[in-house]
Amino acid sequence: MASSNTGTSASSSPIELVVITGMSGAGRTEAMHTFEDLDYFCIDNLPPKLLHSLVESDNIPNTNAPQRKLAVVCDARTSDYLHELRNELVELGQRGVEYRIIFLDASDETLLARYKASRRRHPLCLGNNMTIAQGITRERELLSELREAANLLVDTTHIKPIELRETLRDAFSTQAPQTGLGIVVYSFGFKHGAATDADIVIDVRFLPNPYYDPELRHLTGLDDPVRDFVMNRPETKEFLDAWQNLLSCIMPGYVAEGKQQIAIGVGCTGGQHRSVTLAEATGDFLAKEGYRVHVTHRDLSRAERSTQEGEGAHA
């Protein structure tokens, strides 16, 4: 059933299709979240008869990848569903559309324990007067053909969700692991409020303040004179060595834990001079380490405006 051919659809760019299936309770939802993080367009329980028209359409967003990426999660609520899915995949394979099937499995005992712990009803028990154990047995029968056709079989009996995510990322991601972590670095001024939405906050108010130099007071950390003032201080150089060593230590840990986004707040008094310079330096360092980084400055316009109005913003 599975196709390994690469082809183009009728749309403007080729598509990579992943079918996520397997036993209920074996981790399909976790798998779908992983593919969402890998920039796949994900659909849960799409009627198979719509799969062909979706693949042939331009409704799947383009990413930076050379192919549009689609992941479809399907289950075994009815035998007709799987029959239609098989026919659709055969037709897509004949048209040269690349697809891969992932089958997630677990032991009957594990699946039964998971359902009892969650207190959810097994999908095949709905309206069928089956016990959970009977539903698991029936589901195995319905999915046997898909299991045999799978390109990747993952048994989740003895693995944690993070290990499942790692397995799928290793199999389907073409990027370095750290690119899966999006980092937002932003400067802010403590006088305008703390960085309540930051995962990591660093306070740089201990560094010499350019505000007290009249020639620098009305400039910002984006201007060369201020940047030189901050970056050339021995205190800053010592701080940056320690700060970058800390980042080098903790960021791989976030990647290993499957963290998808981190916000780092760099704060000074007014959010105009020191924090801006060092937020930019932090972003540059992390980008060179291979992370996806966006740098922004929360209070920069407010600090500039306060300075111009003579409110005495101490950046």
Secondary structure, DSSP 8 states (H G I E B T S, - for coil): ---------SSSS-EEEEEEEE-TTSSHHHHHHHHHHTT-EEEES--GGGHHHHHHSS-S---SSSSEEEEEE---S-HHHHHHHHHHHHHHHHTT-EEEEEEEE--HHHHHHHHHHHT---GGGTTT---HHHHHHHHHHHHHHHHHH-SEEEE-TT--HHHHHHHHHHHH--S-GGGG-EEEEEEEEGGG---TT-SEEEE-TTS--GGGSTTTTT--TTSHHHHHHHHTSHHHHHHHHHHHHHHHHHHHHHHHTT--EEEEEEEESSSSSHHHHHHHHHHHHHHHTT-EEEEEETTHHHHHHHHHTT-----
